Amino acid sequence: MTNKIILAGVAVLCVSGAASAEDLGLWGAYQDIFKGAKYVDLTHVITPTIPVWPGFGDSTFSPAKAGADLGDYASEGDTYTYDKHGFVATSYLLKTDQLGTQLDPPAHWAPEYPTIDELPATYTLRPLVVIPMQDQVAEDFGYALQVSDIEAFESEHGTIPEGSVVFVRSDWSKGWPDKEFAARTPFPGVGLDALKFLHEERHILFHGHEPLDTDATPNLEGEYWLMHNGYAQAEGVANLDQVPPTGCLVSIGYPKFKGGAGGYARYVAICPADWTYGVTISAADAPLPKSEKPLHWDDELGMRVR
């Protein structure tokens, strides 16, 4: 795999009915590229006890209960169970939409800019760039990405492409989900000048980082600048040590809460077939494999586990 950034043009073809073998368009791209690609999850699992800003507090999971009297099937207040009702569901009391791996829309700080449900569908798939600064962080835990780091990266890998997503690797996520570690400050950040360079000079879509804030300045100057200039950002990203600096795409998914000022997100890196990490599409994707350990509710943990 080359260490230079290469963007290949893909023509979008909308077809109705069956497509000929020589004119498959995006279906052909799926068969030739995406079906054999390696998929790396860059997302933390959400649990009731993961680190969160103390101003929000912990969330609570509980078994879902019937919200109305359903006759012989269920009385109001009954907990749904596999044995009695054939299914289970979960009730989530989420204290914030700033939880775990996130996508922050600019409305998080600036009400005149889009909320999570107003972000365009074009956020779905983008070129992914991973800028490493874990070596600097190993020497200075509070190190913040500088323009010089970006320039050094580009001298080796080529110019960061317009419209890409840039994730900054610090390896901070290796301390997750230890709350004491997550509260340590100053933490690895992204400097304001670096953010301005990425957006104003390279015109990226958004950047992302592993900690739960952009920087450790007293007024969060980087996050303030981003949001008040109409830029989104990713927070709480994981597993960046399993993704090469260039050559991958990132799939971006998040729920559309009306008026949402934050978003629980899932980021998946789509990497070349010969990449070391990740999983490939297989027949085991459907039906999914049966587990020898049935799912059950754990009162002590406050969630379902196997």
N, C-alpha and C positions, 0 to 999 in steps of 0.2 A: 504494500500500500504506500502510495506516495506521501511525502511529508509536505507537499505543496497543496494549497487550496485550489481545487479545480471545481468549477461549476458546470454541470452538463445541462443543456437545455432539453426540456421534455415537452413535447407538444400535447396539449389537452385535446382529447377527441371524445365527443359525446356521440354515442351510437344507440340505436334502438334495435332490438332483436339480436340475433347472433352476429358476431363479427367474424370476418374471414381470418385465416391464420396469418396472413401477411399484413393485416390492418387492425391489430388488436389495441392500439393506443395505450391507455393507462393499464388495461388488463395485461398487455404484453409486458409493460414495465414491472408489474407485480410478479409475473411469472419469472422474468429474467433477473430481477434485482431484489425485490422486497421479500419474496418467498424464501430465498436462501440467505437473507441477511441475518445478522446477529442483533438481538434486541436486549438492551441493558436498561433495567429499571433504575431511575435516578430519584426515587421517591421513598420517603419514610412512611412506615405504617402508622396510622393514627390510633392511639390508645388513650384511655382516660388519664394517664399519668405522664405523657410525654412533656418535655420542657415547653413552657409558654411564658410570655411576659407576665410577671406576678400581678400586674394591674388587671389582668383578665380572670385569672383563677382557673382551676382544673375543670374539665368537662366530666359529664357522667353518662355512662351507658346503662341501659336497663332493658329487660325483656318487654316487648310491646304488649299492651293490654287492650282489650276490646273497649272502644270508646262509646259503644251504644249496646242496648239489649238486642241480641240477635236470636232470641227465642231459644229453641233447644240447642242451637249451635254454640252460643256463647252468651253469658250474661255480662252486662257492663262491668268492667273492672277485671274480668278474667284474663289471666296471662295465657297467651297463645302458646300451645305446646305441640310437638310432633305427635304425641300419643292421642291427644284429644281432638286437635283441629287439623292435623296433617301438615302443619307448617309452623315456622316461627318467624318473628320479625323483631327488630330492635328499635328502641326509642333512644335518640341521642339528644342530650341536653348539652349543646355546644356553647361554651361561654363566649366564643369569639369566632370570627371567620379568619383570624390570624393564627392558624393552628397547623403545625407540622409543615410539610412541603406546600408552598403557597405560590399563588400568582396574585400580586398586588396590582389592581388597576389604579390609575391616577386619582380616582375619586376617594381613595383611602385617605388622602390629605387635601385634595382640592375638589370641592363640590361642583365646579364648573366643567370638570372633565369626566370621561366615561366611567361607569360602574362596571362590575364584572359581567353583567348580562349585556352590556353595550359594546363589548369588545368584538371586533369582526371575526367572521369564520376563518379568515385568512391567517389567523394565529395558529392554525392546526398543525402545520408542517413547515419546518424551516431548516436551513443549514445550521449545523452546530459547531461552534468553536469553543475549545476548552483551554483557557490560559492558565498555566501552572504557576503558583507562587508558594507551593508547600515548602520549598527549601528556605525561602525568606522567613516564613512563619515558624519554621523549626528553630530559627535563631532569634526571632522576635515575634512572640505570639500576637502582639497587637499590630503587626505589619499591615499596611493598606496598599493595595495595588496602585502603582504609579504609571504615568504616561511612558516613562522609560522602560517599564516592564512590557508594555504593549508593543513598543517599537522594537525591543529585542525579540519578542515573539514573532513579529512580522518579518524581521530580517532572516529568520530561519524558515518560517512557514508560508510567507506570502501575505498579501494585504487581506485583512478581514473583510469578507464580502458584505455588501450592502444588504440590509434586510435579514441578516443572520441573527441568531441568538448566541450570546457569549456568556458562558459559565466560567466563573473564576474558581479554580481548584486551590483550596487551602488545606484540605484533609481535616478541617474542623469537625466534619460529620462523623469522623471515627470515634469521637467522644460521646456520640448520641447513644442512648437517651439519658445519660447521667445529668441530673438537674444541677448539681454543683458545678460540673464542668461547663454546662451551658450558661451558667450565670457568671462565669469568669470574664473579667473585663480589664483592660481593653481586649477585644477579640479581633480576629482577622477581618479586615474591611476592604472596601473599594473606595479609593480617594476621589474627591470631587473632580479634580482635574482629569482623572482617568475616565470618569463617567462622561464628562463633557466631550472628551476626545472621541470616545466610542460612539456617542450619539451625534455630535455635530460634525465630526470629521469622517467617521466611517458609516454613519447612518444605519446603525444596527436596529433591529426591532426592539429587543430589550436585553438586559444582562441578568445574570443570576449569581447567587453566592450561597455558601453553605450555612453560615450563621443565620440567626433570626432577625438581624438588622443589617443595614447597608454599611454602616460605619459606627465607630465608638465616639464620635464627636459629641459634645454636650447637647447640641441642638439637632443632631442627626442631619447634618447639612446636605449629605448626598441624597438621602431619601427625600428631603424637602425639595431639593432642586429637581429631582426626577418628576415627582408628582405634580409640581406646579408648572411643569413644562410639557405635561401630557404624555409622559412615559410610564410604562408598566415596568415591573421587575419580578424576578423569581427569588424566593427565599427558602431556606431549609432544604437545599438540593443535596442529594447524596450520591455516593458511588462514582464520583468523578475520576477516581483512580482507575476505573475500569473502562474509560473512554479515551481514545486517542485525541491529540490536540485538534486535528482536522480530519475531514473525510466522512463524517457521520451527519445524519439528520436528527432532528429532535421532534418527536410527536408530543403535542401539548393538549391536555384534556382538563376540563374543570366544569363544575356545575354552574348553571345560570340562575343564581339567586337574584330576583328582581331588586335593583337598587343596592346590590352587594358591594361593600367597600373592601372586600378581600375575597380570596377564593382558595378553597382546598384544591390542590392541583396534582396531576400526575404527569410526570415527564418521563419519556422513554426514548433513549438514544437508539437509532437505527444505524448499525455499523456494517461495514463490508463483511462478506461471508467468511473471509479468512482471518477476521479479528479474533483475538484470544478469548475474550469474555462474551457473555451473553448466551441467549438461547435462540433456536431457530423454530420456525413454524413447523408443526408436525401433526400427524394424525391423532396424537394424544390430546390435541386442543379441543376436539369435539367427537364423541362425548369426553368429558373430563374424567380423569381417573378417580376411582373410589378409594377413600382413605380407610386404613384399618382402625383409625382412632375417630370415633364419631364426635361431632361437634357437641359441646355441652356448656352450660352456663357455670362460670366460676364466681361464686359470691365474693371471695377474697380479692380477686383481680378486678371484679366489676365488669366483666366482658366474657364473650364466648371464646373458648379455646378448644384445642384438640388434646 
